Each structure stands twice: as C-alpha cells, then as structure tokens.
Amino acid sequence: MKPFLKLIVFSLLLSLSSCIKQSEKSTKPAEAPQDNSIASTNDYTLNEDTFYQYSIWFAFVNKVFDGDLTVEELKKHGDVGLGSFDFLDGELIMLDGIPYRIRENGEISVGQDKDEIVYADAAFFNKEDSFPIEETVKFGDLPSKLDAKKKSPHYFYVYKIHGSFKHIKLGGVPKVKRPFKDGLDVLIPNRPVFEAENISGTLVGFYCPDFIGHINAKGHHFHFISDDKKWGGHVMDFESSLTLEVQFDTKTKYEFDLPKSEEFENVNLSKKFQYN
C-alpha cells in the first residue's frame, strides 16, 4: 500500500474510534452528584426535637370531638403522648410507643392503628436529664419541683416520672355522640373518676409555656398508667410514697396538624376553658 493511502486509512480508523468512544459516553447513565453537605436522616432524627400536637386546645374545648388522626399516624410523631380518642371514647396515654386507651368505665386496652384520635400531644422521648424527688410529694407541689430543673420557662418539656403512690386520683372522659351538646367546660367537672391506693406506675406529661395561648393547655398536663396496666387516666391528684424518678426532655420545635373536617372549619372558638 502506498504511503498516502496508509495515512488516509489510519486517519479514518482514528476518527471511527473517537466516534465510538463518544457514543459510549453519551449512552452511559449519569451518576448522581455527591453532596456531602446533606446528611442522611430518618423520621426520628427529623422529629427528635419536636413537640407535636394534633388539633388545637380551643377546638377541643368547643366541641370538635371527631378527629381524623389515626393511631398509626400518631406513632410517626412520637413514642410518648397523651390526648383523647374520637368521640371522647377513652383517654390516651402513649408510653414507650404503646398507645393505651382508658375508657370511661376504667377499662384499658391498646389502641389499634386504624383507631382515630380527636386531640393529642406527642414527642419522641430522648432523655436529656433525670433526677429523683426523694421525699413525699403531693401533686400540687410537683410543678415547682420540675420548674427548678428547667433551662427556661419558655421552652416545651416532656416528662416520664415513675414511682409509687400512697393515693392517686385519675379522671376519665365520658363518651359523647352527635349532636354534641356540651363542651369540656361541662364534661370535665362531671367526668368519671378513678382512685387507687398503694400503686406504682408512670406519669407521662407535657409542659407548655404561657405564650401558647389558645393552641394548647398551659402549664403541666399529666396522664398516668399503672405498672400492671389496670389503672390509668388524667392525673387530678396524688401523694407519692417513695422516691419519684423524673426524666425529662426539652423541646424547642413545635408542630401541629389541624383536623380536616367541616366541624373544625366552622367551629366557634369563643368558649374559653383551661385546666390542669
């Protein structure tokens, strides 16, 4: 082959090779860019500093008793919680991820994933600190003991308090049906009451600063479940018998969801009622 023909053939082969390589590059799937500034997270990490609430306190006060939050959804927002089931068919206390229902006759069962809730507070409990109360204490004295350990009264706090009690007085809620005639200002003073002596168990509680206004109940709010799961409800009074072990977690983020219903859309929030 003549020299100039060899040069032409070589150039053609080189050009063909370049085209093939370029074609391979264009058909190769693009790799996702690496962004080390975005840390991998999960739902717990995203919510671990958040106080979650479903509905608002003054809607609950003003007869919004039919909610659309399921137990399954609530558990995505916390492993401790308190509140009430739909139509006030039981007080709610969630401890270690288990949502207990305390009905007006005192019967205790575990809420099922599809059960609906009308009002709730919840959080993932990540123990920040703990301390003992090594003296007999009455319920009315508990807030001052807790306040002494707060970083600030302007944050939200979640509590788990375990101990033994000489006496404890608990409240339930009376189940209601449509049409809802009475609000909490009438129902709470006439609520079912359960009392027990020499009993051990856990208080689950939340603290909301005064600035929370109409969104939530101000101050401390506690529900109780006994160790044997036979007694529970909203804490009205107690006297401890031995050391109370207090664990708490400070929350600086606040999130709430509102009911999606005509009842909530049209509720008159004029009636005021707070209780602890």
C-alpha positions as CSV (number, residue, x, y, z in Angstrom):
1,M,0.0,0.0,0.0
2,K,1.2,3.5,-0.9
3,P,2.2,5.8,2.0
4,F,-0.5,8.3,1.4
5,L,-3.2,5.6,1.3
6,K,-1.9,4.2,4.6
7,L,-2.2,7.7,6.1
8,I,-5.8,8.0,4.9
9,V,-6.8,4.6,6.3
10,F,-5.1,5.4,9.7
11,S,-7.0,8.7,9.9
12,L,-10.3,7.0,9.2
13,L,-9.7,4.4,11.8
14,L,-8.7,7.0,14.4
15,S,-11.9,9.1,13.6
16,L,-14.1,6.0,13.9
17,S,-12.6,5.0,17.2
18,S,-13.2,8.5,18.6
19,C,-16.9,8.4,17.5
20,I,-17.4,5.0,19.2
21,K,-16.0,6.3,22.4
22,Q,-18.1,9.4,22.3
23,S,-21.2,7.3,21.6
24,E,-20.4,5.1,24.7
25,K,-20.1,8.2,26.9
26,S,-23.4,9.7,25.7
27,T,-25.3,6.5,26.4
28,K,-23.8,5.8,29.9
29,P,-26.2,6.7,32.7
30,A,-25.2,9.9,34.5
31,E,-24.0,9.3,38.1
32,A,-25.8,11.3,40.8
33,P,-23.7,14.1,42.1
34,Q,-22.2,13.6,45.5
35,D,-23.3,16.2,48.0
36,N,-21.6,15.6,51.3
37,S,-23.3,18.6,52.8
38,I,-26.6,16.7,53.0
39,A,-26.6,14.2,55.9
40,S,-28.7,11.1,55.7
41,T,-31.6,11.4,58.1
42,N,-34.7,9.4,59.2
43,D,-38.0,10.4,60.6
44,Y,-36.8,10.1,64.2
45,T,-33.8,12.4,63.6
46,L,-36.1,15.0,61.9
47,N,-38.6,14.9,64.8
48,E,-36.5,14.2,67.8
49,D,-36.5,17.9,69.0
50,T,-40.2,18.5,68.1
51,F,-43.3,18.8,70.3
52,Y,-46.1,17.5,68.1
53,Q,-49.8,18.4,68.5
54,Y,-53.0,17.3,66.7
55,S,-55.8,19.8,66.7
56,I,-55.8,22.8,69.0
57,W,-56.9,23.1,72.6
58,F,-59.7,25.6,72.0
59,A,-61.2,23.5,69.2
60,F,-61.3,20.6,71.6
61,V,-62.9,22.8,74.2
62,N,-65.5,24.0,71.7
63,K,-66.9,20.5,70.9
64,V,-64.7,19.4,68.0
65,F,-64.9,15.8,69.1
66,D,-64.5,14.0,65.8
67,G,-60.9,13.8,64.6
68,D,-59.1,12.2,61.6
69,L,-55.7,11.4,63.1
70,T,-55.1,7.6,63.3
71,V,-53.0,5.9,65.9
72,E,-50.8,4.7,63.1
73,E,-50.0,8.3,62.1
74,L,-49.6,9.5,65.7
75,K,-46.8,6.9,66.2
76,K,-44.9,8.6,63.4
77,H,-44.7,11.7,65.6
78,G,-43.6,10.2,68.9
79,D,-43.3,7.3,71.4
80,V,-44.8,9.1,74.3
81,G,-48.1,11.1,74.2
82,L,-51.4,11.9,75.7
83,G,-54.8,13.1,74.5
84,S,-58.3,11.6,73.8
85,F,-59.8,9.2,71.3
86,D,-62.6,10.1,68.9
87,F,-65.9,11.0,70.5
88,L,-64.0,11.1,73.8
89,D,-64.1,7.3,73.8
90,G,-61.2,7.0,76.2
91,E,-58.2,9.0,77.4
92,L,-55.0,8.3,75.6
93,I,-51.6,7.7,77.2
94,M,-48.7,6.5,75.0
95,L,-45.7,5.1,76.8
96,D,-42.7,3.5,75.0
97,G,-44.6,3.6,71.7
98,I,-47.7,1.8,73.0
99,P,-50.9,3.8,72.9
100,Y,-53.2,2.9,75.8
101,R,-56.9,3.7,75.8
102,I,-58.6,4.2,79.1
103,R,-62.4,4.2,78.6
104,E,-65.0,5.9,80.9
105,N,-65.6,2.6,82.8
106,G,-61.9,2.3,83.6
107,E,-61.2,-0.5,81.0
108,I,-57.7,-0.3,79.5
109,S,-56.8,-1.6,76.0
110,V,-54.2,-0.9,73.4
111,G,-55.3,1.5,70.6
112,Q,-55.2,-0.1,67.2
113,D,-53.6,1.5,64.2
114,K,-56.9,2.5,62.5
115,D,-58.4,4.0,65.7
116,E,-58.9,7.7,65.4
117,I,-57.9,10.5,67.8
118,V,-59.6,13.8,68.4
119,Y,-56.7,15.6,70.2
120,A,-53.1,14.6,71.1
121,D,-49.7,15.8,72.2
122,A,-46.7,13.6,71.3
123,A,-42.9,13.5,71.1
124,F,-40.0,11.2,70.7
125,F,-38.6,11.0,74.2
126,N,-34.8,11.4,74.2
127,K,-33.8,11.6,77.9
128,E,-31.9,14.8,78.4
129,D,-31.5,14.6,82.2
130,S,-33.0,12.9,85.2
131,F,-33.3,13.5,89.0
132,P,-35.0,11.9,92.0
133,I,-37.6,13.5,94.2
134,E,-36.6,11.9,97.5
135,E,-39.5,13.0,99.7
136,T,-43.2,12.5,99.9
137,V,-44.7,15.0,97.4
138,K,-48.3,15.9,96.6
139,F,-49.4,16.6,93.0
140,G,-49.8,20.3,93.7
141,D,-46.2,20.5,94.7
142,L,-44.8,18.7,91.6
143,P,-44.7,21.7,89.2
144,S,-42.3,23.7,91.5
145,K,-40.0,20.6,91.7
146,L,-39.9,20.4,87.9
147,D,-39.6,24.1,87.3
148,A,-36.4,24.1,89.4
149,K,-34.7,22.0,86.7
150,K,-35.9,23.8,83.6
151,K,-33.5,25.7,81.5
152,S,-36.2,28.2,80.8
153,P,-40.0,28.5,81.2
154,H,-40.1,29.5,77.6
155,Y,-39.3,26.0,76.2
156,F,-41.5,23.0,75.9
157,Y,-40.8,19.9,78.1
158,V,-41.7,16.2,78.0
159,Y,-41.7,14.1,81.2
160,K,-41.7,10.5,82.2
161,I,-42.0,10.1,86.0
162,H,-42.0,6.7,87.6
163,G,-42.8,6.0,91.3
164,S,-45.1,4.6,93.9
165,F,-48.1,6.4,95.3
166,K,-50.0,6.2,98.6
167,H,-53.0,7.5,96.7
168,I,-53.8,8.7,93.2
169,K,-56.9,10.3,91.7
170,L,-57.4,10.0,88.0
171,G,-60.0,11.3,85.6
172,G,-61.6,9.7,82.5
173,V,-63.8,11.3,79.8
174,P,-67.4,10.5,79.1
175,K,-68.1,9.2,75.6
176,V,-70.2,11.5,73.5
177,K,-72.4,11.2,70.5
178,R,-73.8,13.5,67.9
179,P,-75.2,16.1,68.1
180,F,-72.5,17.3,70.6
181,K,-74.3,19.4,73.2
182,D,-71.7,20.1,75.9
183,G,-68.1,21.3,75.7
184,L,-65.3,20.4,78.0
185,D,-66.3,23.1,80.5
186,V,-69.4,21.0,81.3
187,L,-67.9,17.5,80.6
188,I,-64.7,17.8,82.7
189,P,-66.4,18.7,86.0
190,N,-68.7,15.7,85.6
191,R,-66.0,13.3,84.4
192,P,-65.7,9.7,85.7
193,V,-63.1,9.5,88.5
194,F,-60.8,6.5,89.4
195,E,-58.9,6.3,92.7
196,A,-56.3,3.8,93.8
197,E,-54.1,3.2,96.9
198,N,-50.5,2.0,97.1
199,I,-49.9,1.7,93.4
200,S,-46.9,2.1,91.2
201,G,-46.7,3.4,87.7
202,T,-45.6,6.1,85.2
203,L,-46.8,9.7,84.6
204,V,-46.4,10.9,81.1
205,G,-46.5,14.7,80.9
206,F,-46.0,17.8,78.8
207,Y,-45.3,21.4,79.7
208,C,-46.4,24.3,77.6
209,P,-45.3,27.9,78.2
210,D,-48.0,30.6,78.9
211,F,-47.4,32.1,75.5
212,I,-49.0,29.0,73.8
213,G,-52.3,30.8,74.2
214,H,-55.4,29.0,72.7
215,I,-53.3,26.3,70.9
216,N,-52.7,24.1,73.9
217,A,-53.3,23.8,77.6
218,K,-50.8,26.0,79.5
219,G,-48.5,24.6,82.2
220,H,-48.2,20.9,83.1
221,H,-50.5,18.2,81.9
222,F,-50.1,14.5,83.0
223,H,-51.7,11.2,82.3
224,F,-50.9,8.0,84.3
225,I,-50.7,4.3,83.6
226,S,-50.0,1.7,86.4
227,D,-47.3,-0.8,86.0
228,D,-49.9,-3.6,85.8
229,K,-51.8,-1.6,83.2
230,K,-55.0,-1.8,85.3
231,W,-55.3,1.8,86.2
232,G,-54.9,5.0,84.2
233,G,-56.3,8.4,83.2
234,H,-55.7,12.1,83.5
235,V,-53.9,13.0,86.8
236,M,-56.1,15.0,89.2
237,D,-54.3,14.4,92.5
238,F,-51.8,12.2,94.2
239,E,-49.4,11.7,97.1
240,S,-46.2,9.8,96.5
241,S,-45.0,7.2,98.9
242,L,-41.4,6.7,97.8
243,T,-38.8,8.3,95.5
244,L,-40.2,9.6,92.2
245,E,-37.7,9.2,89.4
246,V,-38.1,12.1,87.0
247,Q,-36.8,12.0,83.4
248,F,-37.3,15.0,81.1
249,D,-36.6,16.2,77.6
250,T,-36.5,19.8,76.4
251,K,-38.2,20.6,73.0
252,T,-37.5,23.7,71.1
253,K,-39.6,23.0,67.9
254,Y,-43.4,22.9,67.8
255,E,-45.5,21.4,65.1
256,F,-49.2,20.8,64.8
257,D,-51.8,19.4,62.3
258,L,-55.4,20.6,62.1
259,P,-58.4,18.4,61.6
260,K,-59.7,18.2,58.0
261,S,-63.4,18.5,58.6
262,E,-66.4,20.8,58.2
263,E,-66.8,20.7,62.0
264,F,-63.3,22.2,62.5
265,E,-63.7,24.7,59.6
266,N,-66.9,26.1,61.1
267,V,-66.2,25.9,64.9
268,N,-66.8,28.9,67.0
269,L,-63.7,29.2,69.3
270,S,-65.3,31.8,71.6
271,K,-65.6,29.5,74.7
272,K,-62.5,29.6,77.0
273,F,-61.5,26.8,79.3
274,Q,-58.2,25.8,80.8
275,Y,-57.5,23.0,83.3
276,N,-54.5,21.1,84.7
